[in-house]
Amino acid sequence: MKKIFTATIVSLILTSCSITGLTNDYSKLKEEDKAKIVTLESFENLDTTKIYKISGNQLRAELTKYEKSLVYVFTNGCSSDVCHPMQVYENYAKKNGYQLFLVMSGYGNLDDTLGQRNNFTSQLFSINTDLYDSRYRTAYTRMFENELLKKDIDYKSKEYLGHLFFFEGSRLDKIVNDLPKY
């Protein structure tokens, strides 16, 4: 009897677990959060209450309008030493003359980012996963980044260099894993 009880408890725990981060986790969002996510038509008149789905090509084209840009491709709720609150990236960009683009790699833990909204004003974007031939986060993120960097979309050959992309116009200046000290 004790084995059956233990097996039942373990089964209940396993069936109630939800794994985030493998895909873009859109299906796990509440309807009110899904309503915030729209496909980017234009960079004109953006609404900071929305999250715009973009491609690497769309972002690359927009970068040409700015002398210097910082693209931060991030995971909501990241707890790594190289992940900082959104306000830190916004302050760094303002202080150093960069146009900031905050790009989510998925929607898991979206509340962690939206909960910071009182502390930063920059527009939020997300990778438009509908445009890439994979439902897996690591694959479509690399495809997006390769497109942004004007490489062939071949995610298997791209080594990980970082998630902060510094541009001068549309020319990549550097890729780093953490903000340089300022």
Salt bridges, closest charged atoms under 4 A:
ASP25 OD1 - LYS28 NZ 3.10
ASP25 OD2 - ARG137 NH2 3.37
GLU31 OE2 - LYS34 NZ 3.60
ASP33 OD1 - LYS36 NZ 3.18
GLU62 OE1 - LYS65 NZ 2.98
GLU90 OE1 - LYS94 NZ 3.87
ASP111 OD2 - LYS30 NZ 3.67
ASP130 OD2 - LYS53 NZ 3.06
GLU145 OE1 - LYS158 NZ 3.29
GLU168 OE1 - ARG171 NH2 2.78
ASP178 OD1 - HIS84 NE2 2.71
